[in-house]
Amino acid sequence: MASETARFLIIDDHPLFREALHSAVRIAYPDVDTVEARSVAEALEFLADPKPFDLALLDLSMPGVQGFEGLLQLRTRYPRLPVVVVSGHEEPKIISEALSYGAAGFIPKSVRKDELAQAIRSVMDGAIYVPENYGGQTPETDGSDRAEMLQRLAKLTPQQLRVLQMLKQGMLNKQIAYELQVGETTVKAHVSEILRKLNVYSRTQAVIEVSKLDNADLFRDSTGF
């Protein structure tokens, strides 16, 4: 990717650290176009712009969200956007969880500016960046996980695929029930079966996993019952 075409979104509520991130980004990509958001809600407004972003740098501790909510919102709505977590929390458990939710990397705020720039380059080159002292496992980058999820999706009925599509759109059970003209109890039963067949423990995790796939893979046949 040519540096002049790169566009980054910096999401942090602290002006000084937004400035530090901006400076590090400039070291890695001198001609980059950067946009700064002070909250996840503001970031989502910027992401609605037709002009796409190549990378998002996200602080976990943001106003209006708790824990990994900000990361989950970005990953579910914009699954193709690489999101790097930049955080003052460096515990291996937090890093592992961020990676499990689809983060493209985890950069501690304690790293030097040149290290931060190198980490950004690494992610832009397709690697998953983690701190040198991180002892956990990084996600596999081959197609095995994708193939396994496709096999699980093949077990869903057409109606369950329709429900999954609506979950991916952020619809509630009562909204899904209205659209399908069935009772909420039926929708809950479908959701339970979807979670069981996909081997996930929550609606959010289901959306995260299927968001990694192309729509053509996911909704191969969402008609009928």
C-alpha positions in Angstrom: 0.0 0.0 0.0 1.4 3.4 -0.9 1.8 5.6 2.0 0.0 8.5 0.4 -3.2 6.5 0.2 -3.2 5.4 3.9 -5.9 6.7 6.1 -5.9 6.1 9.9 -8.5 6.6 12.6 -7.1 7.4 16.1 -9.7 6.8 18.8 -8.6 8.1 22.2 -10.2 10.6 24.7 -6.9 12.0 25.9 -5.6 14.9 23.6 -1.9 14.3 24.6 -2.0 10.7 23.7 -3.9 11.4 20.4 -1.1 13.7 19.6 1.5 11.0 20.5 -0.3 8.5 18.3 -0.5 11.0 15.5 3.3 11.6 15.7 4.1 7.9 15.7 1.8 7.4 12.7 3.7 10.1 10.9 7.0 8.4 11.5 5.7 5.2 9.9 3.7 6.9 7.1 4.7 10.6 6.6 1.9 11.3 4.1 -0.8 9.5 6.0 -4.3 11.1 6.4 -5.3 10.8 10.1 -8.7 11.4 11.7 -9.1 11.7 15.5 -12.1 10.6 17.5 -12.7 11.3 21.2 -15.1 8.4 21.7 -16.3 5.2 20.0 -19.6 6.9 19.1 -17.6 9.7 17.3 -15.4 7.0 15.6 -18.5 5.3 14.3 -19.7 8.5 12.8 -16.4 8.9 11.0 -16.5 5.3 9.8 -19.9 5.9 8.2 -18.0 8.2 5.7 -17.8 6.6 2.3 -14.1 7.2 2.2 -12.6 4.1 3.9 -10.0 3.8 6.6 -7.0 1.5 6.4 -6.5 1.1 10.2 -8.0 2.1 13.5 -6.0 2.7 16.7 -8.2 2.2 19.7 -7.8 2.9 23.4 -9.8 0.4 25.5 -10.6 2.9 28.3 -13.0 5.2 26.6 -16.1 7.2 27.8 -19.4 5.5 27.1 -18.0 1.9 26.9 -16.7 -0.7 29.3 -14.1 -3.4 28.8 -14.0 -4.6 25.2 -17.3 -3.0 24.2 -15.6 -0.5 21.9 -13.6 -3.1 20.2 -16.6 -5.3 19.7 -18.7 -2.5 18.2 -16.0 -1.7 15.7 -15.4 -5.4 14.8 -19.1 -6.2 14.4 -19.9 -3.2 12.3 -16.7 -3.0 10.3 -15.2 -6.5 10.2 -12.8 -5.7 7.4 -11.2 -2.8 9.2 -8.0 -3.7 11.1 -8.3 -2.5 14.7 -5.2 -2.2 16.9 -5.7 -1.8 20.6 -3.4 0.7 22.2 -3.8 0.5 25.9 -2.2 1.2 29.3 -3.3 -2.3 30.4 -0.7 -4.8 29.4 -1.8 -7.9 31.3 -1.5 -11.1 29.1 -5.1 -12.0 29.8 -6.3 -8.7 28.4 -4.0 -9.0 25.4 -5.3 -12.5 24.7 -8.9 -11.5 25.0 -8.4 -8.5 22.7 -6.9 -10.8 20.1 -9.7 -13.3 20.5 -12.2 -10.5 19.7 -10.4 -9.9 16.4 -7.9 -7.1 17.3 -5.1 -6.9 14.6 -2.6 -6.1 17.3 -2.0 -4.9 20.9 0.4 -2.1 21.5 1.1 -1.0 25.1 1.1 2.8 25.7 4.4 2.4 27.5 6.4 1.7 24.3 8.6 4.3 22.7 7.4 6.3 19.8 9.7 4.5 17.3 8.5 1.1 18.6 4.9 2.3 18.1 5.7 3.3 14.6 7.3 -0.1 13.9 4.3 -1.9 15.3 1.9 0.1 13.0 4.1 -0.9 10.0 4.0 -4.5 11.1 0.2 -4.5 11.2 -0.1 -2.8 7.9 2.1 -5.5 6.5 -0.4 -8.1 7.6 1.1 -9.3 10.9 -0.6 -9.4 14.3 1.5 -7.3 16.6 2.0 -8.2 20.3 4.5 -7.0 22.9 7.8 -8.8 23.0 7.1 -10.0 26.6 3.7 -11.4 25.7 3.7 -15.1 26.4 0.4 -16.1 24.9 -0.6 -17.4 21.5 -1.5 -15.2 18.6 -4.4 -16.3 16.3 -3.6 -18.5 13.3 -3.3 -16.6 10.1 -4.0 -19.5 7.7 -7.4 -20.6 6.4 -8.0 -23.4 8.9 -10.3 -21.4 11.2 -12.3 -20.1 8.3 -12.8 -23.6 6.9 -13.9 -24.9 10.3 -16.4 -22.1 10.7 -17.8 -22.7 7.2 -18.3 -26.3 8.1 -20.2 -25.2 11.2 -22.3 -22.8 9.1 -23.3 -25.6 6.8 -25.1 -27.2 9.7 -27.5 -24.3 10.0 -31.0 -24.4 8.5 -32.1 -21.7 6.0 -34.2 -20.2 8.7 -31.3 -20.2 11.2 -29.1 -18.5 8.6 -31.8 -15.8 8.3 -31.8 -15.3 12.0 -28.0 -15.1 12.0 -28.0 -12.5 9.3 -30.4 -10.4 11.4 -28.2 -10.9 14.5 -25.3 -9.6 12.4 -27.4 -6.5 11.6 -27.8 -5.8 15.3 -31.5 -6.7 15.5 -33.2 -7.7 18.8 -35.2 -10.9 19.3 -38.5 -9.0 19.1 -37.5 -7.3 15.8 -36.4 -10.6 14.3 -39.7 -12.2 15.4 -41.6 -9.4 13.7 -39.7 -9.7 10.5 -40.1 -13.5 10.4 -43.6 -13.4 11.7 -42.9 -15.9 14.4 -43.0 -15.7 18.2 -40.0 -14.5 20.3 -39.8 -18.0 21.9 -39.2 -19.4 18.4 -36.4 -16.8 17.8 -34.8 -17.7 21.1 -34.8 -21.4 20.2 -33.2 -20.5 16.8 -30.5 -18.4 18.6 -29.7 -21.2 21.0 -29.3 -23.7 18.1 -27.1 -21.2 16.2 -24.8 -20.8 19.2 -24.7 -24.6 19.7 -23.9 -25.4 16.1 -21.3 -22.6 15.8 -19.8 -23.7 19.1 -19.8 -20.2 20.5 -21.1 -19.0 23.9 -22.8 -15.7 23.1 -24.6 -13.7 20.3 -21.7 -11.3 20.3 -19.1 -14.0 19.7 -21.2 -15.5 16.9 -21.3 -12.1 15.2 -17.6 -11.6 15.7 -16.8 -15.0 14.2 -19.1 -14.8 11.2 -18.0 -11.2 10.5 -14.6 -12.6 9.5 -16.3 -14.3 6.6 -17.6 -13.0 3.3 -21.3 -12.5 3.0 -21.3 -14.9 0.1 -19.9 -17.6 2.4 -22.3 -16.8 5.2 -25.6 -16.3 3.5 -25.3 -18.9 0.7 -29.0 -19.6 1.0 -31.1 -17.6 3.4 -34.5 -18.3 1.8 -37.0 -20.8 2.9 -37.6 -22.6 6.2 
